[in-house]
């Protein structure tokens, strides 16, 4: 018993020292907290932190995926802007091509053989060929119309023409040429479509 009495002051000093060190530690993290549950408070806190980490990693992955999607959309928008920047200008120039074609269509045959008019007509034809070359270099192509079935995505039916010679719905007349710029419609072809005679 004397040994126990001798250790009493030393044990009390150790307990006092431990209490001083534990002063700033929250109750749920102390060893003497309720240990009746399967997990200690430290294990609960660790599990919560792991859950928070997994959530943060998921959020980071979603943010990275969204950033990639935004980047791809921007790249597509930039490419479209490059491809179709000249669309409005091209539409305006189409009327020039129409007028050149009309001028050449209305030149009488006897005037084509006339010496003075021959060079003038050759110049207009050369201008038309140059314009078609510029269109081709910029991805502008003429839409096929006459003899083709009506395609509402490329043709605009302006009238119906009674005909026994072709199937109904076939284009028999082109009033104005249509054009595509790359894979987009620049201007629909204005056409006359065959129908069954009455």
C-alpha positions as CSV (number, residue, x, y, z in Angstrom):
1,X,0.0,0.0,0.0
2,X,2.8,2.3,0.6
3,X,3.8,2.0,-3.1
4,X,0.4,3.0,-4.1
5,X,0.5,6.0,-1.9
6,X,3.9,7.0,-3.2
7,X,2.6,6.8,-6.8
8,X,-0.5,8.8,-6.0
9,X,1.2,12.3,-6.3
10,X,3.0,11.2,-9.4
11,X,-0.2,9.9,-11.0
12,X,-2.0,13.1,-10.1
13,X,0.8,15.2,-11.7
14,X,0.5,13.2,-14.9
15,X,-3.3,13.6,-15.0
16,X,-3.0,17.3,-14.5
17,X,-0.4,17.5,-17.3
18,X,-2.7,15.5,-19.6
19,X,-5.6,17.8,-18.8
20,X,-3.6,20.9,-19.6
21,X,-2.6,19.4,-23.0
22,X,-6.2,18.4,-23.8
23,X,-7.6,21.8,-23.1
24,X,-7.8,22.9,-26.8
25,X,-9.0,19.5,-28.2
26,X,-12.7,19.2,-29.0
27,X,-14.7,16.8,-26.8
28,X,-15.5,14.4,-29.7
29,X,-11.8,13.8,-30.4
30,X,-10.7,12.9,-26.9
31,X,-9.9,9.3,-26.0
32,X,-12.4,9.3,-23.1
33,X,-15.3,10.2,-25.5
34,X,-18.2,7.8,-25.9
35,X,-16.7,4.6,-27.4
36,X,-19.9,2.6,-27.4
37,X,-20.5,2.9,-31.2
38,X,-18.8,0.9,-33.9
39,X,-16.8,3.9,-35.2
40,X,-15.0,6.4,-33.1
41,X,-15.5,10.1,-33.7
42,X,-12.1,10.2,-35.5
43,X,-13.2,7.4,-37.8
44,X,-16.5,9.3,-38.4
45,X,-14.6,12.5,-39.3
46,X,-12.3,10.5,-41.6
47,X,-15.2,8.9,-43.4
48,X,-16.8,12.3,-43.8
49,X,-13.6,13.8,-45.2
50,X,-13.3,10.9,-47.6
51,X,-16.9,11.5,-48.8
52,X,-16.1,15.2,-49.2
53,X,-13.0,14.3,-51.2
54,X,-14.9,12.0,-53.5
55,X,-17.6,14.7,-54.1
56,X,-14.9,17.3,-54.8
57,X,-13.2,14.9,-57.3
58,X,-16.5,14.3,-59.1
59,X,-17.2,18.1,-59.2
60,X,-13.7,18.6,-60.7
61,X,-14.3,15.9,-63.3
62,X,-17.6,17.4,-64.3
63,X,-16.0,20.9,-64.5
64,X,-13.2,19.5,-66.7
65,X,-15.7,17.8,-69.0
66,X,-17.7,21.0,-69.3
67,X,-14.6,23.0,-70.1
68,X,-13.8,20.5,-72.9
69,X,-17.3,20.8,-74.2
70,X,-17.1,24.6,-74.2
71,X,-13.8,24.5,-76.0
72,X,-15.1,22.1,-78.7
73,X,-18.2,24.4,-79.2
74,X,-15.9,27.4,-79.5
75,X,-13.7,25.6,-82.0
76,X,-16.8,24.7,-84.0
77,X,-18.1,28.3,-83.9
78,X,-14.7,29.6,-85.0
79,X,-14.6,27.1,-87.9
80,X,-18.2,28.0,-88.9
81,X,-17.3,31.6,-88.8
82,X,-14.3,31.0,-91.1
83,X,-16.4,28.8,-93.5
84,X,-19.4,31.0,-93.7
85,X,-18.1,34.5,-93.2
86,X,-18.7,35.4,-96.8
87,X,-22.3,34.3,-96.9
88,X,-23.9,37.7,-97.0
89,X,-21.4,38.9,-99.5
90,X,-21.9,35.8,-101.7
91,X,-25.7,36.3,-101.7
92,X,-25.1,39.9,-103.0
93,X,-22.8,38.7,-105.7
94,X,-25.3,36.0,-106.9
95,X,-27.3,38.8,-108.5
96,X,-24.3,39.8,-110.5
97,X,-24.0,36.1,-111.7
98,X,-27.7,36.1,-112.5
99,X,-27.4,39.3,-114.6
100,X,-24.4,38.0,-116.5
101,X,-26.2,34.7,-117.3
102,X,-29.3,36.7,-118.4
103,X,-27.2,38.9,-120.6
104,X,-25.6,36.0,-122.3
105,X,-28.9,34.1,-122.7
106,X,-30.5,37.0,-124.5
107,X,-27.7,37.6,-127.1
108,X,-29.2,36.8,-130.5
109,X,-27.2,34.2,-132.6
110,X,-26.7,36.7,-135.5
111,X,-25.0,39.1,-133.0
112,X,-22.6,36.4,-131.8
113,X,-21.2,36.1,-135.4
114,X,-20.9,39.9,-135.8
115,X,-17.3,40.9,-135.7
116,X,-17.7,43.9,-133.4
117,X,-20.0,42.2,-130.9
118,X,-18.0,38.9,-130.9
119,X,-15.2,40.3,-128.7
120,X,-17.7,42.0,-126.3
121,X,-19.6,38.8,-125.9
122,X,-16.4,36.8,-125.3
123,X,-15.5,39.3,-122.6
124,X,-18.8,38.7,-120.8
125,X,-18.4,34.9,-121.1
126,X,-14.8,35.2,-119.7
127,X,-16.2,37.3,-116.8
128,X,-18.8,34.7,-116.1
129,X,-16.2,31.9,-116.1
130,X,-14.0,33.9,-113.7
131,X,-16.9,34.5,-111.4
132,X,-17.8,30.7,-111.4
133,X,-14.1,30.0,-110.6
134,X,-14.2,32.4,-107.7
135,X,-17.4,30.7,-106.5
136,X,-15.7,27.3,-106.7
137,X,-12.6,28.5,-104.8
138,X,-14.9,29.7,-101.9
139,X,-17.0,26.5,-101.7
140,X,-20.0,28.0,-103.6
141,X,-21.7,25.5,-105.9
142,X,-24.7,25.6,-108.1
143,X,-27.7,23.4,-107.1
144,X,-28.7,20.9,-109.8
145,X,-32.4,21.5,-110.7
146,X,-33.8,20.7,-114.2
147,X,-34.7,17.0,-114.5
148,X,-34.3,16.4,-110.7
149,X,-37.1,15.6,-108.3
150,X,-38.2,18.6,-106.2
151,X,-36.2,18.8,-102.9
152,X,-37.8,21.4,-100.6
153,X,-34.4,21.8,-98.9
154,X,-32.8,23.1,-102.1
155,X,-35.6,24.1,-104.4
156,X,-38.5,26.5,-104.2
157,X,-41.4,25.6,-106.4
158,X,-42.8,28.7,-108.0
159,X,-45.3,27.1,-110.4
160,X,-46.7,23.8,-111.6
161,X,-46.4,22.9,-115.3
162,X,-48.7,20.3,-116.8
163,X,-46.6,17.6,-118.4
164,X,-47.0,14.0,-119.7
165,X,-43.3,13.7,-120.4
166,X,-42.0,13.4,-116.8
167,X,-43.2,12.2,-113.5
168,X,-45.2,14.7,-111.3
169,X,-42.9,16.5,-108.9
170,X,-40.0,16.6,-111.4
171,X,-38.4,20.0,-112.1
172,X,-39.0,21.0,-115.7
173,X,-38.0,24.7,-115.6
174,X,-35.4,26.7,-113.6
175,X,-36.3,30.4,-113.2
176,X,-33.4,31.3,-111.0
177,X,-30.3,29.2,-110.1
178,X,-29.8,28.1,-106.5
179,X,-26.5,27.8,-104.7
180,X,-24.9,26.1,-101.7
181,X,-22.0,27.4,-99.7
182,X,-20.1,24.4,-98.4
183,X,-22.9,22.3,-96.9
184,X,-25.4,25.2,-96.3
185,X,-28.0,26.6,-98.5
186,X,-27.1,30.0,-99.8
187,X,-30.1,30.5,-102.0
188,X,-32.8,28.0,-103.1
189,X,-33.3,27.4,-106.8
190,X,-36.6,28.8,-108.0
191,X,-38.2,26.2,-110.3
192,X,-41.3,25.0,-112.1
193,X,-42.5,21.5,-111.2
194,X,-44.3,19.0,-113.5
195,X,-47.9,18.0,-112.6
196,X,-50.4,15.7,-114.3
197,X,-52.3,17.4,-117.1
198,X,-55.9,18.1,-116.3
